[in-house]
Every structure is written in C-alpha cells, then in structure tokens.
Amino acid sequence: MSRRLEACSAAALVAALALAPSLDAQRVTCRPSPGSNEAELLTRYAVPLTFGSALPNGALHPGEIAVALETTWLPTPPSDVRRSGECYLDKAENTTLSPVLPRPRIAVGLPAGLTAEASLLPPVTVADATPFLVGLSLAYARRMNAAIIVHARVHGTLGYVDGPVTCSRDALQDDPTQPCFGDTPSSDRYAPNAVGAELLATRAFGSDWSAQLGLGAVHARPQFDVNFTNAFGVVDNTRIRFDDTRAALNAGVARRIHERAAIGVVGYVVPGRTSTVRLTGQWRLR
C-alpha cells in the first residue's frame, strides 16, 4: 500500500470516529413508497399483531369474565421482500424473529350489550423477539335470533417488538465497506400502531359449535427504529414510517369442550398484505 493510500485510509478512519458523536445525535426518518419492500414488510407484520377477534363466541353477560390464550402465526415474507432497498443498502433483513406470537386476553361483559377486552404481553423473549404489546377493544353485541349474534367491534394495538432485524449475529462481518460491520447485533424496535373496526356475525350450530364471518378495516402506522453501532462506534438510528389503510376479513369456527371452556381457530386476512391464523383457548370464569 502506498503512503498516499495509507494516509487517505487513516484520514477516513479519523473522520468516521470524529463524526460518530454527531451521527448519534441525529435521526434520519425514511418514508418509503407504497410499493417498496420496506413498506410491505412494515405492514405485513402489523397484520398478525392487530388485536382482531380471536374466537367465535356469544355475547358476555354483564359482570361475566372470560380469559383466553391466543397463539398467532407470524408468516415469513418471501426472500425477495426481505431485502431492503429505499431506506438502507440492499441487504437481507432478519425478519424471522419468532414463528408464533402467544398473547393472553381477558374479556369483561358490560351493560347494554357491551364487552371490553384487553391484552398485555410482557417483555418476555420468545426466540429472538422481545415484545411489549397492549391490545384493547370494545364490542357491542345484538342477538338477531336464537342462533345468530351480530357484533360491532373497535380495537387498537400499541407497544413494540424488539429484536436484531437489521444486523443479526449471523449478518455481522469485518468489511467496513459493507453493512453490519461490527461484532454486536443490532437492537431494533418495531411498533405496529394499528387500529381498526369490524362487523362480525356469529352463528351457533347446536349447543357445541359456532362459526363466524367478519368484515372490517385496519389502519396501521407502523414504525421501525434501527439501532446498530458499527465497529467505528457510529450509530445507525434510522427511523422508517409508513401509513396504510386496508380492508380486513376474518372467518373462524369454535367448539365448546366444557360448560365454561371453548377452543377455536380464526383466519385473518388483509388483502394485498398478508394473512394469519389464530388458535385460541378460552375459559369463562363466571
């Protein structure tokens, strides 16, 4: 290596180290176009995290309480979609942090045909994902006849999921000209920020079986915060935001297995984005 090239390399290294504090203090916000991979990834993960209905069920009486455990499938996006393009250098993203999302739920019957439902997922790491999610909903039920109940429901999902998406341990490398130059995985954060409304029709088939069909809309404002420090100490804290409103469809069946217990499966689809499946077990406390 010539002395001139050595001097240039040393100057570049000194400049990178000198700029590190100023880069730490700045946050670049990227707003990807609707057709970009970043936009599709952000909205794809908002769908399974949405606090939609989880179990075809009748209305709860005032003061009645039901607890449930929902397990939601987190589908893996195609490999070509998992590549960044507009907001980062072209590279594969580690989006498969966990294949499923377990989520507890509690519902309380209120007067006037209302039911309030809530969920709190504490920051317990599952695979490489550490979530802290809160789900809230309020539903109004009206019985149409002996077999059919119609529900109008609004819902929201707040919180975040932390994990090494931008630079997982497997993606770290020692070439300073390439992404993920360093020895510490990124600690990124994804927030779904989803609200929605749905109209559901539940029909009983005998005393043990019921089915549900639903139509609604979901508005998501997902946000992704990069948090990666490279080997020079330079922090990448790029923020990616995207707004999206879509129709949402769901259908499911449930079976009562005890006087107070039921199990069920619900498919949830947002056309043009993705779909998921929720398996749920519920127990009515009183």
N, C-alpha and C positions, 0 to 999 in steps of 0.2 A: 504494500500500500504506500502511495506517495505521501510526502509530508503535507502537501496541499489537501489531499483527501482526508488524511488523519485530522488535520486542523478543522476541516468542514464538519467531519463527524463529531468531533469534540464540541464544536460550537453548537451543533444541532442538539446534542445531549444537554448542554448547559442551558440552552434556550428552553427546552422542554421542561427541565427542572425548575427554571425560573418562572415559567408560565403556570406551573401547577397550582399555586395558591389562587391566582386569578380565575383559572378554569373552575376550581372548586366552588367559587362564589357565584358562578353564572349557571343558569339552567336554560337550555335550549328547548323550546316546545315545538314539536313537529306535528302538523295536522295532515295526515296522509289523504290522498284522493280516494274516493269510494271504491275504485277497482283495484287498489293496491293490496299486496299481501299483508301489510301491517293492519289495514282496516279490516280485512277479512279475519285475521287472527284475533283482533280485539273483540269483534262481535261474535265470533264462533264460541269464545269462552264465556261471554255474557249469557248465552242461551242456557247452558246447563246450570249456571249459578242463579238464574232467575227464580224467585220464590213463587213459582206457579203451583197449581193444585197438585196434590200428591196421591190422593186416594179417593176413588168414587165413594161417596158417603151421603147419608141423610143429614138433615139439619140437627144441630145440638140444641137441647132444651136449655132454658136459662139456668145458669149455675152448673151445667154439666161440663166436665173436663175430660179431654182426651189427650193422651201423649202418643207420640209416634216416632219411629226411627226410619228415615228415608235414606236410601243409597242411590245416588245418581251416577250414571255412566258419563265419563268425560271422554268424548270421542277424540281420536288423534287426527289432526288435519293431514291432508296429503303432503308428501315431501316437498312438492314444488311450492305449496303455500307457506311452508315453514321457513322459507328463505326471506330475509329482509331485502329491501330494495330502495325505498324512498327515504326512510329515516335513518338508515345505517348502511354500512358497507354490505355488499352482497355476501351473506353467510347464512348457514343453517342455524335456526333457533331451537333451543331445548324446551319444547312446549309440553312434553310428556312428563310432567312432574308427578302425577298420580293418575291411575286409570279410573278411580271412583272417588266420589265425594260423599261421605256419610254426614247426615245432618239430622239432629233431633228437632222435633216440632212439638208444640203444645197448643191446643185449641180450647177456647172457653166460650160456652154458649151465653149469649146476652139476650135481653128482652127484645121484643119486636122482630124476631126472626134473624137477628144479627149473630155472627160468630167472629170473634177475634182470634187470630193465630199469630204465633211468634216462633222464632228460631234463633238460637245463639250457638255458633260454632266457635269454641275457644281456640286459642293459638296452640294446637297440638299438631306436631309434624306428622304427616302421612306421606310415606315415600320421601320425595324432596320438596313437598309443598307444606307450607305453614299458613293455614287460613285463619282469619278472624272475620266472620261474616254474621250479619244480623239480617233476618228476614221478618217482615211484618205484613199482615194482610187483614182486611175487613170484608166480610161477605154477608150478603142478605139472601135468605132462602125463602122461597114461596112454593108451597105444595100445590100442584096443579090438579092432581087426583090421587088415588090410593097408591099409584106406582111411580109417579113422576114428580120430581122436585127440580125447580129451576133456581140456580144460584147466580147472583151478580157479585163479582169479587174484584177488589183492587189490591195491589200488592207492591212491595218495594224491597230491594236488596241493597244493603250498604256493607262497607267493610273492604277487606282486601285479602289477597293471597300472596305470600312471599315465597321466593324460590330463585334458583340460579337459571334464569331463562337465557339471558344474553350470552353469558360465558359460563357454562357448566365446567366441572372439573375436567371432563374429557376434552373440552374445547380449548383449554389453556395451552399456550405454546410459547416458544422463546424467540420468535422472529418479530422484532419491533415494527416491521413494516406491515404486519398482518393484524387482524382483530384478535382480541383476547390474549394480548401479550402480557403475561404475568403468571403468578403462582397461587392466586387466591380467587375462587369463583365469585361471580357477581352475586349480589343480594338484591334482586329486583322485586318490584311490587306491582301487582295488577289489581285494579279496583273495577268491578263490573258496573256499579252505579246504574242499576236497572229498575224501572218502574213499569207497571202495566195494569191492564184491566182485562177481565174475561167474563163471558157469559157461558154458564155450564148447565147442562141438562143431565140429571141422573135418573136412571130408571131401575127399579127393583124387579128382579126375576125370582119370584118365590120369596122365601124367607132368608136365603143364604147368599144369593148372587145379586150383583148390581153392575151396571155399566154406565159410562159417562162419555159425553161428547162436549167439546168446548171450542169456542172461537173468541179471539181477543186480539190485543195489540200490546207490544212491548217497546218501550223507548229506552235505549241504552246509551249512556255517555261514558263508555269505558276509558280508563286511563292506565297507562303503563309507564312506570318510572324506572329507568335504568340506574343501576348503582354498581359500577365496576371501577376499580382502581388498578391501573396497569403497573408494570414494574418500575416505571419512572415516577410513580406517585401521582399521576394525573388521573383525576376522577371524571368519569363519564356519567353525568346525571341527566341525560336527555329525557324529556317527558313527551309521550305520544298520546294524543287525544283524538277521539272520533265520536260523532253523534250519528245515531241510526234509529229509525223507527220502522217496525215491520209488523205484519200480521203474525199471529201465533195460533196454532191449532193443537188440540190435545184430545186423546181418547184413551180410555182405560177400563179395566174390569177389577172387581174386588169380590172376595169371598169371606163370609163370616165363618170363623173357625171356633168361636166360643160366644157365649152370650154377650161378652164385652169386647171380644178381640176380632180383628179382621186383618187380612193381608190383601195386597193389590199391586197392580202394575199399571203405570201410565206412560204413554208415549207423548213426547212434547216436541213439536216441530215448528221452526221458524223458516218458512220458505225462503230460499235464496241464501240462507246462512248455514244452519246445521240442525240436527235433531238429537234428542237424548231419550233415555228410558229411566224411569224412577221406580224402584221397588220399595214398598213401604209396609211396615207392620204397625198396627195401631191397637191401643188398649184404652177403653173408656173407664176412667176411674170411678165415676159415679153418674 
